[in-house]
Amino acid sequence: MIRSLAAKTLRERWRMAAIFVGVIVAYTLLVVAIYPSIGKVKTDYAKNIPKAFAKFFGVSSFNLTTFNNYVTLQFLSLMWVILVAAFVIAMARRMVAGELKEGTLEFLLSQPVQRWKLLSVQAALLLATIVGFVLVTVGSIVAFAAAFNVGSTYGGYVVFILPACALFIAIAGYSILFSAMFRDPGRAAMAAAGLTLVFYLMNFAASYWKSVEFMGWFSIFKYYQPLDFIQKASLPVRDVLVPCALGLVSFAAALWVFQRRDVAP
Amino acid sequence: MPTNVISTESLTKYYGKVVGVEGLNMEVQQGELFGFLGPNGAGKTTTIRLVMGMLKPNRGRASVLGLDAWRQSVEVKRLVGYLPGEPAFYPRMTGEEMVRFVASFDGNGEDSGRELAGRLELDIGRRIEGYSRGMKQKLAIVLALMKRPPLLIMDEPTNGLDPITQHVLYEILRELREGGTTLLFSSHNLPEVERLADRVGIIRQGHLVGTERIEDLRNMRLRNVEVIYADEPPDRLDKLAGVIDFERAGNRVQLKFKGDLNVLLAELTRNELLDLSIGHASLEDVFLEFYNLEGDEQQ
């Protein structure tokens, strides 16, 4: 039964996931390929950019002197997060609210399947997809950097995998919760995207204004510092555990809601 | 002693302040075909979804084959074939894949599903995105029946089906009944209920008006009569014993009659007729008359 549910979910999602992998690989190629040209003007370019702007992008300054700084700034700190978060939210909204609206949830639950099992199978596949995306991203960066001969050390990227996955596990957790709570998949996606944006702005505010520095601890982006992970190359346990805990608690809440909610389009 | 396959006790469901069903007490016995009749929005689908454990009741309970419909809904679904009112599937899958998918939950029904698809002349090799409304309904029927469950719950089973397929479905349902299957189905199609059901329950505005055997209702022999007179209708026609809902507009008279037709005909033909039609009143008219209720169906 679990195998059939997983196969059904995979059949629905593989096209979108494949397109997404293609986009990530192509974008990574673009970012890495233009680094040799950017590198020639990198210092002047960096000096003229305000510090607040750099903080908005989740870095302390627009220092493009190294490939790692450049890749973090151009890709991993914001653009990549937006791309993967959008995919995660889109997949999560389908899980309950989307299937409910389309009427397929009524069909699924007319079969002898426990609700928690149904949601858990879909969540496990989303988790596997997240890990896959992170691995593809890191693999692409390393492969293209080697091909263009622009990188130096890659150990930090291996460390980056875990906290990056943790960030998207947190986003997936509350996105699934909203999907289980709302009848309308659009509202579920809006709520998840809105909360992600609030977390991002909280982190920006906390890093820019001392008076609200405490807010950073309540944002998932406080625990996502890609440049630190890559440069220090040591496993940031706290930055993995906190977002994972949020993801798990949100998912447990989603199960609780889904077990009790009415299922009718 | 008949065994109850489905029973509900004070089953109540509200959608906010709107009543879905309220205080519903109903029993469906083993081996019977129970028709659930009522206009759109009366609460038929809500009741079916409560019995299927899709909705959580605000009050009361439903039990299916001795199991609580909400708390033991997974066990219930092992024993029930369900046809939803508006079947929805995954458009990229083929009918065949859907049959295999449903069979995979407990490993049976695949061959039976193919056979049923053949009888309903459904091409299960095609992707569902290319199916018409009627084809989707056929697929939903195949998926509901393919495991030969002891209980079938069908919400408007002939929706979107052409008359030939409807006939095939009636045949299949009769065969299943001979094998001991119990059927609860909803419909707003009166002839369908009369044709299939042993017993009928009428639901209106979320309340079960009552349940009766079809045969008992038919035996009441309520008839619709319409007469056009050449001139005036006979005096005191409305006072004749057995005349109900008498209406007169000029030389045209409409009434419902319960009793000996010879007496009625003798009375009607006292004056010269231009036209006369006598037909069986609808099941619902009979039912409402039986329970002495207003015939309006305002929601």
Interface residues (C-beta under 8 A of the other chain):
Chain A: M1 R3 S4 K8 R11 E12 E102 G103 T104 E106 F107 L109 S110 Q111 P112 V113 Q114 R260 R261 D262 V263 A264 P265
Chain B: R49 M52 G53 M54 L55 K56 S73 V74 E75 K77 R78 Y82 P84 E86 P87 A88 F89 Y90 R92 M93 F101 V102 S104 F105 D106 L143
